[in-house]
Amino acid sequence: MTNLELKKKIIALLQRNARMSDVEIAERLLSETDTVAGAIKELENEGAIIGYHALVNEEIAGGDEVRALIEVQVLPDRDGGFDRVARVISRFSEVRSVYLVSGQYDLRVEVVGETLQQVALFVASRLAPIDGVQATATHFLLKKYKESGFAAERDEVYERLKISP
């Protein structure tokens, strides 16, 4: 297996379980632990792996944060396109992710706050006034079904109600 193939397989395993040890990865890929550890270190140094995080089911964990997806319409800069506005938006602590997308709006921003009002205030007072932002549309997340390839809730046994005449 080439180094590139090894790295792709390591990334796939870590995306599924970021807590998987070098030893377990090596066993699964029929490789040496030192080879896997070195490849992971290279991926981190190259910036291919930029971090690790846990996916959390807030309903079970007791989190009560409010999440929103905000679509942002941007007037692109002559030199930098959408990058300047995207970088400014990404610096806010409330912002979890920023994506350039196709469609009517240019950016998709995921924001977290403690209340609906806090998120709304963020949009009105911090996001909308940014030079280059033309319009926003806010969508509050009501329920999570799947995130990053993982189902957010356990499968429930569904039994249809019996109807008797």
Summary of the structure (lengths in Angstrom):
residues: 165
radius of gyration: 21.2
end to end distance: 65.4
largest distance: 72.2
contacts: 384
relative contact order: 0.13
helix: 36%
strand: 22%
